[in-house]
């Protein structure tokens, strides 16, 4: 795995090199169908470029937006929200019984 900046990412997109690399703890890989996999979530090249720029940003809200987009695309966000909903239901059920 190689850590790359935004300009290096754009060079990687245009090159024939298909090795994986990491940006801010997220793995970027090229697929055979000309798409980019980020942590097992499939993105188009334009979306991956935007995610890369958000991850390289110094703004914490941009970074958070990128992480949420990655989690949503690879299905993790759904599981997190489902677990939170179940925990909230359990807390409400316990409060009602008292």
Secondary structure by P-SEA (a helix, b strand, c coil): cccccaaaaaaaaacccbbbbbcccbbbbbccccccccccccccaaaaaaaaaaaacccaaaaaaaaaaaaaaaaaaaaaaaaaaaaaaaaaaaaaac
